[in-house]
């Protein structure tokens, strides 16, 4: 299995709206691709939250092929929607992990 992790730092000004939008709009759109079968949204603790909190959104794909298909077919449009919605109040980086247990 592959875990696609998106770590996002948001400003306090958008925090509540961002969390609601992620749960109600963005995460369902990602899952609707059919390429991930579960997700987790976590808040990082013990980090500097002066400018705002940091979240990790983790999507699990069954195969590397599902993840790669998402990246090539869906990610560009969905990433653009996030940028259009939150602009410079949102900063993200992405990582890919393999489940080894």
Biopython code that builds the backbone (N, CA, C, O; Angstrom):
import numpy as np
from Bio.PDB.StructureBuilder import StructureBuilder

atoms = [
    (1, "UNK", "N", (0.840, -1.182, 0.000)),
    (1, "UNK", "CA", (0.000, 0.000, 0.000)),
    (1, "UNK", "C", (0.882, 1.242, 0.000)),
    (1, "UNK", "O", (2.014, 1.231, 0.483)),
    (2, "UNK", "N", (0.332, 2.296, -0.550)),
    (2, "UNK", "CA", (1.027, 3.570, -0.665)),
    (2, "UNK", "C", (0.232, 4.628, 0.096)),
    (2, "UNK", "O", (-0.990, 4.703, -0.030)),
    (3, "UNK", "N", (0.929, 5.443, 0.884)),
    (3, "UNK", "CA", (0.297, 6.560, 1.579)),
    (3, "UNK", "C", (0.795, 7.848, 0.939)),
    (3, "UNK", "O", (1.993, 8.128, 0.904)),
    (4, "UNK", "N", (-0.149, 8.613, 0.441)),
    (4, "UNK", "CA", (0.134, 9.928, -0.136)),
    (4, "UNK", "C", (-0.155, 10.937, 0.959)),
    (4, "UNK", "O", (-1.304, 11.100, 1.368)),
    (5, "UNK", "N", (0.872, 11.611, 1.432)),
    (5, "UNK", "CA", (0.763, 12.540, 2.555)),
    (5, "UNK", "C", (0.884, 13.980, 2.063)),
    (5, "UNK", "O", (1.851, 14.343, 1.392)),
    (6, "UNK", "N", (-0.101, 14.782, 2.404)),
    (6, "UNK", "CA", (-0.059, 16.211, 2.101)),
    (6, "UNK", "C", (0.012, 16.941, 3.433)),
    (6, "UNK", "O", (-0.923, 16.874, 4.231)),
    (7, "UNK", "N", (1.108, 17.631, 3.675)),
    (7, "UNK", "CA", (1.269, 18.410, 4.895)),
    (7, "UNK", "C", (0.985, 19.861, 4.550)),
    (7, "UNK", "O", (1.622, 20.435, 3.667)),
    (8, "UNK", "N", (0.030, 20.448, 5.247)),
    (8, "UNK", "CA", (-0.431, 21.800, 4.915)),
    (8, "UNK", "C", (-0.392, 22.700, 6.141)),
    (8, "UNK", "O", (-0.917, 22.351, 7.199)),
    (9, "UNK", "N", (0.227, 23.848, 5.989)),
    (9, "UNK", "CA", (0.218, 24.884, 7.026)),
    (9, "UNK", "C", (-0.751, 25.954, 6.562)),
    (9, "UNK", "O", (-0.667, 26.422, 5.427)),
    (10, "UNK", "N", (-1.675, 26.347, 7.439)),
    (10, "UNK", "CA", (-2.678, 27.357, 7.099)),
    (10, "UNK", "C", (-2.613, 28.498, 8.104)),
    (10, "UNK", "O", (-2.123, 28.334, 9.221)),
    (11, "UNK", "N", (-3.106, 29.635, 7.698)),
    (11, "UNK", "CA", (-3.144, 30.766, 8.625)),
    (11, "UNK", "C", (-4.327, 30.599, 9.582)),
    (11, "UNK", "O", (-5.291, 29.894, 9.286)),
    (12, "UNK", "N", (-4.229, 31.259, 10.720)),
    (12, "UNK", "CA", (-5.342, 31.221, 11.672)),
    (12, "UNK", "C", (-6.606, 31.816, 11.066)),
    (12, "UNK", "O", (-7.714, 31.403, 11.409)),
    (13, "UNK", "N", (-6.448, 32.775, 10.174)),
    (13, "UNK", "CA", (-7.609, 33.445, 9.576)),
    (13, "UNK", "C", (-8.506, 32.477, 8.809)),
    (13, "UNK", "O", (-9.716, 32.693, 8.735)),
    (14, "UNK", "N", (-7.942, 31.422, 8.241)),
    (14, "UNK", "CA", (-8.748, 30.490, 7.451)),
    (14, "UNK", "C", (-8.910, 29.127, 8.113)),
    (14, "UNK", "O", (-9.577, 28.256, 7.555)),
    (15, "UNK", "N", (-8.327, 28.920, 9.272)),
    (15, "UNK", "CA", (-8.274, 27.587, 9.865)),
    (15, "UNK", "C", (-9.619, 26.864, 9.890)),
    (15, "UNK", "O", (-9.733, 25.772, 9.334)),
    (16, "UNK", "N", (-10.622, 27.438, 10.513)),
    (16, "UNK", "CA", (-11.911, 26.741, 10.648)),
    (16, "UNK", "C", (-12.541, 26.467, 9.287)),
    (16, "UNK", "O", (-13.048, 25.372, 9.043)),
    (17, "UNK", "N", (-12.508, 27.463, 8.402)),
    (17, "UNK", "CA", (-13.083, 27.288, 7.070)),
    (17, "UNK", "C", (-12.297, 26.243, 6.275)),
    (17, "UNK", "O", (-12.887, 25.456, 5.535)),
    (18, "UNK", "N", (-10.974, 26.234, 6.423)),
    (18, "UNK", "CA", (-10.139, 25.269, 5.723)),
    (18, "UNK", "C", (-10.475, 23.845, 6.149)),
    (18, "UNK", "O", (-10.668, 22.973, 5.301)),
    (19, "UNK", "N", (-10.546, 23.604, 7.447)),
    (19, "UNK", "CA", (-10.853, 22.266, 7.948)),
    (19, "UNK", "C", (-12.221, 21.812, 7.447)),
    (19, "UNK", "O", (-12.368, 20.678, 6.992)),
    (20, "UNK", "N", (-13.212, 22.680, 7.526)),
    (20, "UNK", "CA", (-14.555, 22.329, 7.055)),
    (20, "UNK", "C", (-14.538, 22.031, 5.555)),
    (20, "UNK", "O", (-15.133, 21.048, 5.113)),
    (21, "UNK", "N", (-13.862, 22.872, 4.772)),
    (21, "UNK", "CA", (-13.787, 22.684, 3.320)),
    (21, "UNK", "C", (-13.076, 21.382, 2.971)),
    (21, "UNK", "O", (-13.502, 20.664, 2.066)),
    (22, "UNK", "N", (-12.006, 21.078, 3.679)),
    (22, "UNK", "CA", (-11.299, 19.820, 3.427)),
    (22, "UNK", "C", (-12.229, 18.632, 3.652)),
    (22, "UNK", "O", (-12.289, 17.723, 2.823)),
    (23, "UNK", "N", (-12.954, 18.637, 4.769)),
    (23, "UNK", "CA", (-13.828, 17.514, 5.101)),
    (23, "UNK", "C", (-15.042, 17.419, 4.189)),
    (23, "UNK", "O", (-15.472, 16.319, 3.841)),
    (24, "UNK", "N", (-15.595, 18.555, 3.800)),
    (24, "UNK", "CA", (-16.845, 18.561, 3.039)),
    (24, "UNK", "C", (-16.648, 18.564, 1.524)),
    (24, "UNK", "O", (-17.511, 18.088, 0.786)),
    (25, "UNK", "N", (-15.516, 19.097, 1.056)),
    (25, "UNK", "CA", (-15.333, 19.272, -0.385)),
    (25, "UNK", "C", (-14.107, 18.523, -0.907)),
    (25, "UNK", "O", (-14.233, 17.594, -1.704)),
    (26, "UNK", "N", (-12.931, 18.929, -0.457)),
    (26, "UNK", "CA", (-11.703, 18.433, -1.086)),
    (26, "UNK", "C", (-11.462, 16.938, -0.863)),
    (26, "UNK", "O", (-11.240, 16.204, -1.825)),
    (27, "UNK", "N", (-11.502, 16.488, 0.361)),
    (27, "UNK", "CA", (-11.254, 15.067, 0.620)),
    (27, "UNK", "C", (-12.270, 14.192, -0.110)),
    (27, "UNK", "O", (-11.870, 13.200, -0.720)),
    (28, "UNK", "N", (-13.570, 14.512, -0.076)),
    (28, "UNK", "CA", (-14.507, 13.709, -0.872)),
    (28, "UNK", "C", (-14.179, 13.705, -2.376)),
    (28, "UNK", "O", (-14.379, 12.692, -3.046)),
    (29, "UNK", "N", (-13.681, 14.825, -2.906)),
    (29, "UNK", "CA", (-13.290, 14.852, -4.317)),
    (29, "UNK", "C", (-12.117, 13.918, -4.587)),
    (29, "UNK", "O", (-12.103, 13.213, -5.596)),
    (30, "UNK", "N", (-11.135, 13.912, -3.694)),
    (30, "UNK", "CA", (-9.989, 13.012, -3.862)),
    (30, "UNK", "C", (-10.452, 11.559, -3.795)),
    (30, "UNK", "O", (-10.054, 10.743, -4.626)),
    (31, "UNK", "N", (-11.283, 11.234, -2.820)),
    (31, "UNK", "CA", (-11.761, 9.856, -2.682)),
    (31, "UNK", "C", (-12.652, 9.447, -3.844)),
    (31, "UNK", "O", (-12.686, 8.272, -4.209)),
    (32, "UNK", "N", (-13.371, 10.392, -4.431)),
    (32, "UNK", "CA", (-14.261, 10.095, -5.556)),
    (32, "UNK", "C", (-13.502, 9.640, -6.797)),
    (32, "UNK", "O", (-14.103, 9.081, -7.714)),
    (33, "UNK", "N", (-12.195, 9.869, -6.841)),
    (33, "UNK", "CA", (-11.411, 9.368, -7.969)),
    (33, "UNK", "C", (-11.377, 7.842, -7.966)),
    (33, "UNK", "O", (-11.113, 7.227, -8.999)),
    (34, "UNK", "N", (-11.641, 7.229, -6.821)),
    (34, "UNK", "CA", (-11.603, 5.783, -6.703)),
    (34, "UNK", "C", (-10.199, 5.213, -6.579)),
    (34, "UNK", "O", (-10.018, 3.995, -6.596)),
    (35, "UNK", "N", (-9.211, 6.078, -6.454)),
    (35, "UNK", "CA", (-7.817, 5.629, -6.423)),
    (35, "UNK", "C", (-7.252, 5.525, -5.009)),
    (35, "UNK", "O", (-6.163, 4.989, -4.808)),
    (36, "UNK", "N", (-7.991, 6.035, -4.041)),
    (36, "UNK", "CA", (-7.631, 5.895, -2.622)),
    (36, "UNK", "C", (-8.825, 5.291, -1.911)),
    (36, "UNK", "O", (-9.969, 5.583, -2.258)),
    (37, "UNK", "N", (-8.570, 4.447, -0.914)),
    (37, "UNK", "CA", (-9.689, 3.794, -0.244)),
    (37, "UNK", "C", (-9.903, 4.277, 1.185)),
    (37, "UNK", "O", (-10.900, 3.921, 1.813)),
    (38, "UNK", "N", (-8.978, 5.087, 1.711)),
    (38, "UNK", "CA", (-9.176, 5.656, 3.036)),
    (38, "UNK", "C", (-8.315, 6.892, 3.185)),
    (38, "UNK", "O", (-7.405, 7.139, 2.394)),
    (39, "UNK", "N", (-8.622, 7.663, 4.216)),
    (39, "UNK", "CA", (-7.827, 8.858, 4.500)),
    (39, "UNK", "C", (-7.798, 9.094, 5.998)),
    (39, "UNK", "O", (-8.596, 8.536, 6.752)),
    (40, "UNK", "N", (-6.867, 9.926, 6.408)),
    (40, "UNK", "CA", (-6.787, 10.428, 7.780)),
    (40, "UNK", "C", (-6.401, 11.893, 7.685)),
    (40, "UNK", "O", (-5.555, 12.269, 6.873)),
    (41, "UNK", "N", (-7.016, 12.711, 8.510)),
    (41, "UNK", "CA", (-6.609, 14.108, 8.622)),
    (41, "UNK", "C", (-6.134, 14.308, 10.045)),
    (41, "UNK", "O", (-6.880, 14.096, 11.000)),
    (42, "UNK", "N", (-4.877, 14.720, 10.176)),
    (42, "UNK", "CA", (-4.252, 14.854, 11.490)),
    (42, "UNK", "C", (-3.729, 16.276, 11.658)),
    (42, "UNK", "O", (-3.379, 16.941, 10.683)),
    (43, "UNK", "N", (-3.681, 16.724, 12.887)),
    (43, "UNK", "CA", (-3.075, 18.016, 13.199)),
    (43, "UNK", "C", (-1.747, 17.763, 13.890)),
    (43, "UNK", "O", (-1.679, 17.002, 14.855)),
    (44, "UNK", "N", (-0.705, 18.391, 13.405)),
    (44, "UNK", "CA", (0.604, 18.229, 14.014)),
    (44, "UNK", "C", (0.617, 18.922, 15.368)),
    (44, "UNK", "O", (0.105, 20.031, 15.519)),
    (45, "UNK", "N", (1.201, 18.262, 16.334)),
    (45, "UNK", "CA", (1.353, 18.813, 17.678)),
    (45, "UNK", "C", (2.815, 19.164, 17.909)),
    (45, "UNK", "O", (3.699, 18.738, 17.166)),
    (46, "UNK", "N", (3.045, 19.934, 18.933)),
    (46, "UNK", "CA", (4.396, 20.333, 19.328)),
    (46, "UNK", "C", (5.152, 21.010, 18.189)),
    (46, "UNK", "O", (6.344, 20.780, 17.985)),
    (47, "UNK", "N", (4.423, 21.855, 17.452)),
    (47, "UNK", "CA", (5.030, 22.669, 16.401)),
    (47, "UNK", "C", (4.701, 24.132, 16.683)),
    (47, "UNK", "O", (3.785, 24.432, 17.449)),
    (48, "UNK", "N", (5.432, 25.014, 16.078)),
    (48, "UNK", "CA", (5.180, 26.442, 16.235)),
    (48, "UNK", "C", (3.895, 26.800, 15.488)),
    (48, "UNK", "O", (3.832, 26.690, 14.263)),
    (49, "UNK", "N", (2.888, 27.222, 16.221)),
    (49, "UNK", "CA", (1.606, 27.595, 15.623)),
    (49, "UNK", "C", (1.383, 29.102, 15.653)),
    (49, "UNK", "O", (0.242, 29.561, 15.585)),
    (50, "UNK", "N", (2.443, 29.861, 15.753)),
    (50, "UNK", "CA", (2.315, 31.309, 15.802)),
    (50, "UNK", "C", (1.525, 31.827, 14.601)),
    (50, "UNK", "O", (0.628, 32.655, 14.754)),
    (51, "UNK", "N", (1.856, 31.345, 13.427)),
    (51, "UNK", "CA", (1.180, 31.806, 12.202)),
    (51, "UNK", "C", (-0.014, 30.959, 11.834)),
    (51, "UNK", "O", (-0.820, 31.367, 10.998)),
    (52, "UNK", "N", (-0.151, 29.783, 12.438)),
    (52, "UNK", "CA", (-1.277, 28.911, 12.155)),
    (52, "UNK", "C", (-0.909, 27.452, 12.344)),
    (52, "UNK", "O", (0.267, 27.118, 12.483)),
    (53, "UNK", "N", (-1.912, 26.579, 12.350)),
    (53, "UNK", "CA", (-1.684, 25.155, 12.566)),
    (53, "UNK", "C", (-1.208, 24.453, 11.297)),
    (53, "UNK", "O", (-1.308, 24.981, 10.189)),
    (54, "UNK", "N", (-0.690, 23.246, 11.501)),
    (54, "UNK", "CA", (-0.233, 22.399, 10.400)),
    (54, "UNK", "C", (-1.007, 21.090, 10.449)),
    (54, "UNK", "O", (-1.193, 20.500, 11.513)),
    (55, "UNK", "N", (-1.452, 20.649, 9.280)),
    (55, "UNK", "CA", (-2.211, 19.405, 9.157)),
    (55, "UNK", "C", (-1.490, 18.445, 8.233)),
    (55, "UNK", "O", (-0.770, 18.858, 7.324)),
    (56, "UNK", "N", (-1.692, 17.154, 8.474)),
    (56, "UNK", "CA", (-1.248, 16.116, 7.549)),
    (56, "UNK", "C", (-2.495, 15.372, 7.103)),
    (56, "UNK", "O", (-3.241, 14.836, 7.923)),
    (57, "UNK", "N", (-2.709, 15.348, 5.810)),
    (57, "UNK", "CA", (-3.824, 14.605, 5.240)),
    (57, "UNK", "C", (-3.212, 13.427, 4.504)),
    (57, "UNK", "O", (-2.426, 13.602, 3.572)),
    (58, "UNK", "N", (-3.581, 12.222, 4.931)),
    (58, "UNK", "CA", (-2.983, 11.013, 4.383)),
    (58, "UNK", "C", (-4.042, 10.189, 3.664)),
    (58, "UNK", "O", (-5.071, 9.824, 4.234)),
    (59, "UNK", "N", (-3.760, 9.909, 2.399)),
    (59, "UNK", "CA", (-4.651, 9.105, 1.565)),
    (59, "UNK", "C", (-3.955, 7.780, 1.273)),
    (59, "UNK", "O", (-2.771, 7.769, 0.933)),
    (60, "UNK", "N", (-4.669, 6.665, 1.398)),
    (60, "UNK", "CA", (-4.064, 5.360, 1.175)),
    (60, "UNK", "C", (-4.552, 4.755, -0.135)),
    (60, "UNK", "O", (-5.752, 4.634, -0.381)),
    (61, "UNK", "N", (-3.575, 4.376, -0.975)),
    (61, "UNK", "CA", (-3.847, 3.697, -2.245)),
    (61, "UNK", "C", (-3.425, 2.238, -2.117)),
    (61, "UNK", "O", (-2.480, 1.921, -1.394)),
    (62, "UNK", "N", (-4.114, 1.369, -2.807)),
    (62, "UNK", "CA", (-3.775, -0.056, -2.744)),
    (62, "UNK", "C", (-2.470, -0.371, -3.475)),
    (62, "UNK", "O", (-1.723, -1.261, -3.069)),
    (63, "UNK", "N", (-2.203, 0.363, -4.552)),
    (63, "UNK", "CA", (-1.025, 0.049, -5.371)),
    (63, "UNK", "C", (-0.298, 1.328, -5.786)),
    (63, "UNK", "O", (-0.892, 2.407, -5.800)),
    (64, "UNK", "N", (0.969, 1.208, -6.119)),
    (64, "UNK", "CA", (1.685, 2.366, -6.672)),
    (64, "UNK", "C", (1.043, 2.857, -7.976)),
    (64, "UNK", "O", (1.073, 4.049, -8.279)),
    (65, "UNK", "N", (0.475, 1.943, -8.728)),
    (65, "UNK", "CA", (-0.180, 2.327, -9.984)),
    (65, "UNK", "C", (-1.387, 3.242, -9.730)),
    (65, "UNK", "O", (-1.612, 4.200, -10.469)),
    (66, "UNK", "N", (-2.155, 2.939, -8.683)),
    (66, "UNK", "CA", (-3.291, 3.813, -8.339)),
    (66, "UNK", "C", (-2.794, 5.205, -7.962)),
    (66, "UNK", "O", (-3.348, 6.212, -8.402)),
    (67, "UNK", "N", (-1.748, 5.252, -7.145)),
    (67, "UNK", "CA", (-1.181, 6.545, -6.771)),
    (67, "UNK", "C", (-0.692, 7.300, -8.007)),
    (67, "UNK", "O", (-1.007, 8.478, -8.174)),
    (68, "UNK", "N", (0.070, 6.638, -8.867)),
    (68, "UNK", "CA", (0.597, 7.287, -10.073)),
    (68, "UNK", "C", (-0.518, 7.764, -11.000)),
    (68, "UNK", "O", (-0.409, 8.821, -11.621)),
    (69, "UNK", "N", (-1.566, 6.996, -11.087)),
    (69, "UNK", "CA", (-2.715, 7.418, -11.910)),
    (69, "UNK", "C", (-3.349, 8.681, -11.325)),
    (69, "UNK", "O", (-3.699, 9.602, -12.063)),
    (70, "UNK", "N", (-3.494, 8.722, -10.014)),
    (70, "UNK", "CA", (-4.029, 9.921, -9.374)),
    (70, "UNK", "C", (-3.153, 11.130, -9.692)),
    (70, "UNK", "O", (-3.665, 12.182, -10.076)),
    (71, "UNK", "N", (-1.842, 10.989, -9.535)),
    (71, "UNK", "CA", (-0.916, 12.097, -9.766)),
    (71, "UNK", "C", (-1.003, 12.588, -11.209)),
    (71, "UNK", "O", (-0.978, 13.795, -11.447)),
    (72, "UNK", "N", (-1.103, 11.689, -12.158)),
    (72, "UNK", "CA", (-1.107, 12.108, -13.562)),
    (72, "UNK", "C", (-2.472, 12.595, -14.043)),
    (72, "UNK", "O", (-2.544, 13.509, -14.865)),
    (73, "UNK", "N", (-3.558, 11.998, -13.543)),
    (73, "UNK", "CA", (-4.885, 12.309, -14.076)),
    (73, "UNK", "C", (-5.702, 13.284, -13.237)),
    (73, "UNK", "O", (-6.542, 14.001, -13.780)),
    (74, "UNK", "N", (-5.475, 13.328, -11.928)),
    (74, "UNK", "CA", (-6.351, 14.099, -11.046)),
    (74, "UNK", "C", (-5.667, 15.198, -10.255)),
    (74, "UNK", "O", (-6.256, 16.254, -10.024)),
    (75, "UNK", "N", (-4.440, 14.965, -9.842)),
    (75, "UNK", "CA", (-3.762, 15.891, -8.931)),
    (75, "UNK", "C", (-3.651, 17.316, -9.465)),
    (75, "UNK", "O", (-3.906, 18.251, -8.705)),
    (76, "UNK", "N", (-3.287, 17.534, -10.724)),
    (76, "UNK", "CA", (-3.123, 18.923, -11.174)),
    (76, "UNK", "C", (-4.387, 19.776, -10.993)),
    (76, "UNK", "O", (-4.303, 20.911, -10.524)),
    (77, "UNK", "N", (-5.538, 19.245, -11.359)),
    (77, "UNK", "CA", (-6.779, 20.002, -11.223)),
    (77, "UNK", "C", (-7.167, 20.213, -9.759)),
    (77, "UNK", "O", (-7.586, 21.303, -9.372)),
    (78, "UNK", "N", (-7.024, 19.171, -8.959)),
    (78, "UNK", "CA", (-7.406, 19.292, -7.553)),
    (78, "UNK", "C", (-6.455, 20.210, -6.786)),
    (78, "UNK", "O", (-6.887, 20.951, -5.903)),
    (79, "UNK", "N", (-5.179, 20.164, -7.115)),
    (79, "UNK", "CA", (-4.230, 21.090, -6.481)),
    (79, "UNK", "C", (-4.557, 22.530, -6.853)),
    (79, "UNK", "O", (-4.462, 23.428, -6.016)),
    (80, "UNK", "N", (-4.938, 22.748, -8.095)),
    (80, "UNK", "CA", (-5.277, 24.103, -8.541)),
    (80, "UNK", "C", (-6.506, 24.628, -7.800)),
    (80, "UNK", "O", (-6.565, 25.808, -7.457)),
    (81, "UNK", "N", (-7.480, 23.761, -7.554)),
    (81, "UNK", "CA", (-8.666, 24.173, -6.800)),
    (81, "UNK", "C", (-8.295, 24.644, -5.400)),
    (81, "UNK", "O", (-8.852, 25.620, -4.898)),
    (82, "UNK", "N", (-7.346, 23.944, -4.767)),
    (82, "UNK", "CA", (-6.898, 24.342, -3.430)),
    (82, "UNK", "C", (-6.233, 25.711, -3.496)),
    (82, "UNK", "O", (-6.518, 26.586, -2.677)),
    (83, "UNK", "N", (-5.351, 25.895, -4.466)),
    (83, "UNK", "CA", (-4.675, 27.188, -4.614)),
    (83, "UNK", "C", (-5.659, 28.308, -4.924)),
    (83, "UNK", "O", (-5.542, 29.409, -4.385)),
    (84, "UNK", "N", (-6.625, 28.031, -5.789)),
    (84, "UNK", "CA", (-7.630, 29.051, -6.122)),
    (84, "UNK", "C", (-8.443, 29.441, -4.891)),
    (84, "UNK", "O", (-8.795, 30.607, -4.714)),
    (85, "UNK", "N", (-8.735, 28.468, -4.052)),
    (85, "UNK", "CA", (-9.559, 28.713, -2.866)),
    (85, "UNK", "C", (-8.787, 29.439, -1.764)),
    (85, "UNK", "O", (-9.320, 30.371, -1.160)),
    (86, "UNK", "N", (-7.536, 29.032, -1.485)),
    (86, "UNK", "CA", (-6.823, 29.514, -0.307)),
    (86, "UNK", "C", (-5.618, 30.389, -0.604)),
    (86, "UNK", "O", (-5.120, 31.065, 0.297)),
    (87, "UNK", "N", (-5.141, 30.398, -1.821)),
    (87, "UNK", "CA", (-4.047, 31.283, -2.208)),
    (87, "UNK", "C", (-2.836, 31.208, -1.294)),
    (87, "UNK", "O", (-2.345, 30.125, -0.976)),
    (88, "UNK", "N", (-2.364, 32.373, -0.877)),
    (88, "UNK", "CA", (-1.138, 32.423, -0.074)),
    (88, "UNK", "C", (-1.390, 32.210, 1.423)),
    (88, "UNK", "O", (-0.485, 32.400, 2.236)),
    (89, "UNK", "N", (-2.609, 31.819, 1.788)),
    (89, "UNK", "CA", (-2.892, 31.501, 3.191)),
    (89, "UNK", "C", (-2.693, 30.011, 3.465)),
    (89, "UNK", "O", (-3.011, 29.517, 4.547)),
    (90, "UNK", "N", (-2.171, 29.316, 2.482)),
    (90, "UNK", "CA", (-2.010, 27.869, 2.517)),
    (90, "UNK", "C", (-0.666, 27.517, 1.903)),
    (90, "UNK", "O", (-0.331, 27.998, 0.821)),
    (91, "UNK", "N", (0.102, 26.686, 2.584)),
    (91, "UNK", "CA", (1.385, 26.220, 2.068)),
    (91, "UNK", "C", (1.442, 24.722, 2.292)),
    (91, "UNK", "O", (1.183, 24.248, 3.399)),
    (92, "UNK", "N", (1.782, 23.965, 1.241)),
    (92, "UNK", "CA", (1.774, 22.511, 1.366)),
    (92, "UNK", "C", (3.019, 21.893, 0.759)),
    (92, "UNK", "O", (3.626, 22.439, -0.163)),
    (93, "UNK", "N", (3.382, 20.743, 1.301)),
    (93, "UNK", "CA", (4.353, 19.891, 0.641)),
    (93, "UNK", "C", (3.830, 18.465, 0.710)),
    (93, "UNK", "O", (3.040, 18.113, 1.586)),
    (94, "UNK", "N", (4.283, 17.665, -0.221)),
    (94, "UNK", "CA", (3.757, 16.323, -0.360)),
    (94, "UNK", "C", (4.872, 15.291, -0.241)),
    (94, "UNK", "O", (6.017, 15.542, -0.617)),
    (95, "UNK", "N", (4.512, 14.129, 0.288)),
    (95, "UNK", "CA", (5.446, 13.010, 0.368)),
    (95, "UNK", "C", (4.680, 11.719, 0.112)),
    (95, "UNK", "O", (3.463, 11.652, 0.285)),
    (96, "UNK", "N", (5.407, 10.718, -0.297)),
    (96, "UNK", "CA", (4.813, 9.403, -0.597)),
    (96, "UNK", "C", (5.512, 8.374, 0.274)),
    (96, "UNK", "O", (6.740, 8.341, 0.358)),
    (97, "UNK", "N", (4.714, 7.535, 0.921)),
    (97, "UNK", "CA", (5.254, 6.544, 1.836)),
    (97, "UNK", "C", (4.749, 5.158, 1.444)),
    (97, "UNK", "O", (3.653, 5.014, 0.900)),
    (98, "UNK", "N", (5.544, 4.165, 1.721)),
    (98, "UNK", "CA", (5.140, 2.790, 1.488)),
    (98, "UNK", "C", (4.870, 2.122, 2.837)),
    (98, "UNK", "O", (5.678, 2.230, 3.759)),
    (99, "UNK", "N", (3.737, 1.435, 2.947)),
    (99, "UNK", "CA", (3.399, 0.702, 4.171)),
    (99, "UNK", "C", (4.246, -0.559, 4.196)),
    (99, "UNK", "O", (4.265, -1.315, 3.225)),
    (100, "UNK", "N", (4.952, -0.791, 5.308)),
    (100, "UNK", "CA", (5.844, -1.943, 5.392)),
    (100, "UNK", "C", (5.467, -2.940, 6.496)),
    (100, "UNK", "O", (6.177, -3.928, 6.679)),
    (101, "UNK", "N", (4.394, -2.717, 7.223)),
    (101, "UNK", "CA", (4.069, -3.645, 8.312)),
    (101, "UNK", "C", (3.341, -4.867, 7.822)),
    (101, "UNK", "O", (2.999, -5.742, 8.618)),
]
sb = StructureBuilder()
sb.init_structure("model")
sb.init_model(0)
sb.init_chain("A")
sb.init_seg("    ")
for serial, (resi, resn, name, xyz) in enumerate(atoms, 1):
    if name == "N":
        sb.init_residue(resn, " ", resi, " ")
    sb.init_atom(name, np.array(xyz, "f"), 0.0, 1.0, " ", f" {name:<3s}", serial, name[0])
structure = sb.get_structure()
